[in-house]
Amino acid sequence: MFHISCSRRSLLKKSLSALATVAFFPLLPRQAMAAERGKTLVVFYSWSGNTRTLAGLIHDSLGGDMAELLPVTSYPSGYNACVELARREKDERIFPPLRPLTVNISAYDVILVGSPNWWGTWAGPVRTFLRDNVLTGKTVLPFATHGGGGWQSMPADLAALCPQARIGEGLCVYGSDASRSASRVERWLKETGLL
């Protein structure tokens, strides 16, 4: 006999999140992904460090290049102030300006884009990146960390921000589990055909 360590509600949330991932992110054929892999970039924004940790695990498994999105004006270090600013940016459709990236986006065929879930969508710096870069014909694989909300509207918002990209299966991890997610990352990358 074994003991399930999560509550029914937690188990239901995780199950719904997994189903939503499959429903919102159409799976690209593994062979096609492997054949068209080309040059790979892991690009992300992280406020608390959870998404940075997840991006590092992805990069360690996959290789390629990695770039962190940094806003021109840093977000407040206090949680409540950051949450309020993130809400205002979402509600008012503000796209915060970013510091220049040290990579040329046009050189990559596959871009793995990571963000915390802020108010049910992508953090402001990631929204800016997606809006301001031409991702036509590129394969975009999303990954996210969350505090209990899962994907929410992130898949639909991603599709709206880069409509000409080929969006593949995503990975969504509870934020405090990011550092213990190496096996999930490897499984995800194998399922997408990148490993």
C-alpha positions in Angstrom: 0.0 0.0 0.0 1.3 3.5 -0.8 0.4 7.0 0.4 -0.5 9.7 -2.1 1.2 12.9 -0.8 -1.1 15.4 -2.4 -4.7 16.4 -1.6 -7.5 15.6 -4.0 -7.7 19.3 -5.0 -4.0 19.4 -5.7 -4.2 16.2 -7.7 -7.2 17.5 -9.7 -5.3 20.8 -10.4 -2.3 18.9 -11.7 -4.5 16.6 -13.8 -6.4 19.5 -15.3 -3.1 21.4 -16.0 -1.7 18.3 -17.8 -4.9 18.0 -19.9 -4.9 21.7 -20.7 -1.3 21.5 -21.9 -2.2 18.7 -24.3 -5.4 20.6 -25.4 -3.7 23.9 -26.0 -0.3 22.9 -27.3 -0.6 20.7 -30.4 2.2 18.2 -30.5 4.6 18.4 -33.4 5.7 15.0 -34.7 8.9 13.8 -33.0 10.6 13.1 -36.3 9.8 16.5 -37.7 11.1 18.2 -34.5 14.3 16.2 -34.5 14.9 16.8 -38.3 14.2 20.6 -38.0 15.9 21.2 -34.7 18.6 23.4 -36.1 20.1 26.0 -33.7 18.4 26.2 -30.3 17.8 29.0 -27.8 16.4 28.9 -24.3 15.1 32.4 -23.5 13.4 33.3 -20.2 12.4 35.9 -17.6 12.6 35.1 -13.9 11.7 37.3 -10.9 12.1 34.9 -8.0 14.6 32.5 -9.6 12.3 29.6 -10.1 12.0 30.1 -13.9 15.8 30.7 -14.1 16.3 27.4 -12.3 14.0 25.6 -14.8 15.7 27.3 -17.7 19.0 26.1 -16.4 17.8 22.5 -16.2 16.5 22.7 -19.8 19.8 24.2 -21.0 21.8 21.6 -19.2 19.9 18.8 -20.8 19.6 20.3 -24.3 22.6 22.5 -24.8 22.3 25.4 -27.3 22.3 29.0 -26.2 20.6 30.7 -23.3 19.5 34.3 -22.8 17.7 36.0 -19.9 15.2 38.7 -20.6 16.0 41.8 -18.5 13.6 44.8 -18.3 15.2 48.2 -18.6 13.6 49.1 -15.2 13.8 46.2 -12.8 10.6 45.0 -11.0 10.3 45.8 -7.3 12.0 43.3 -5.0 9.0 43.3 -2.7 6.4 40.6 -3.5 3.3 42.8 -3.1 4.7 45.7 -5.1 5.8 43.4 -7.9 2.4 41.7 -8.0 0.6 45.0 -8.2 2.9 46.2 -11.0 2.4 43.0 -12.9 -1.4 43.3 -12.6 -1.3 46.9 -13.9 0.9 45.9 -16.9 -1.5 43.1 -17.8 -4.7 45.2 -17.3 -3.3 48.2 -19.2 -1.5 46.1 -21.9 1.9 47.6 -21.0 4.9 46.0 -22.7 7.9 46.9 -20.6 11.0 47.8 -22.6 13.9 45.2 -22.5 17.6 45.6 -22.4 19.2 44.4 -25.7 19.7 40.7 -26.0 23.2 39.4 -26.7 21.9 36.9 -29.2 20.4 37.3 -32.7 17.0 35.7 -32.7 16.9 35.2 -36.4 19.8 32.7 -36.1 17.6 30.2 -34.2 15.2 27.6 -35.5 13.9 26.4 -32.1 13.2 28.8 -29.2 12.2 27.6 -25.8 10.4 30.5 -24.0 10.1 30.5 -20.2 8.1 32.7 -17.8 6.5 32.7 -14.5 2.7 32.8 -14.6 1.8 36.3 -13.7 -2.0 37.0 -13.4 -2.7 34.0 -15.6 -0.4 35.0 -18.5 3.2 35.6 -19.4 5.3 38.0 -17.4 5.7 41.5 -19.0 9.2 41.0 -20.3 8.2 37.8 -22.1 5.2 39.4 -23.7 7.5 42.2 -24.9 9.9 39.6 -26.4 7.2 37.7 -28.1 5.6 40.8 -29.5 8.8 42.4 -30.7 10.6 39.5 -32.4 9.7 37.9 -35.7 9.2 34.2 -34.9 7.6 33.3 -38.2 8.3 29.7 -39.1 10.3 29.1 -35.9 9.4 26.3 -33.5 8.5 27.8 -30.1 8.3 25.5 -27.0 6.9 27.2 -23.9 7.8 26.5 -20.3 6.4 28.1 -17.2 6.5 28.1 -13.4 3.4 28.9 -11.3 2.2 29.1 -7.8 -0.9 26.9 -8.3 -2.6 28.3 -11.4 -1.0 26.1 -14.0 -1.1 27.5 -17.6 -4.4 29.5 -17.3 -4.5 31.8 -20.4 -0.8 31.4 -21.2 -1.3 29.1 -24.2 -3.9 31.3 -25.9 -1.9 34.4 -25.2 1.2 32.8 -26.7 -0.6 31.9 -29.9 -1.9 35.5 -30.1 1.6 37.0 -29.6 3.4 34.9 -32.1 0.7 33.6 -34.6 3.2 32.6 -37.3 5.3 30.4 -35.1 4.9 26.6 -34.8 4.0 26.1 -31.1 4.9 22.8 -29.6 4.2 21.0 -26.4 4.9 23.0 -23.2 6.1 22.2 -19.7 4.5 23.8 -16.7 6.0 23.3 -13.2 5.0 24.4 -9.7 7.6 27.1 -8.9 9.0 25.5 -5.7 9.4 22.2 -7.6 11.6 23.8 -10.3 14.9 22.7 -8.7 13.7 19.1 -8.4 12.4 18.9 -12.0 15.4 17.5 -13.9 13.6 14.2 -14.7 10.5 16.0 -15.9 12.6 18.3 -18.1 14.4 15.3 -19.7 11.1 13.5 -20.2 9.5 16.6 -21.8 12.5 17.2 -24.1 12.3 13.5 -25.2 8.6 13.7 -25.8 9.1 16.8 -28.0 11.8 15.1 -30.0 14.6 17.5 -28.9 16.5 14.7 -27.1 
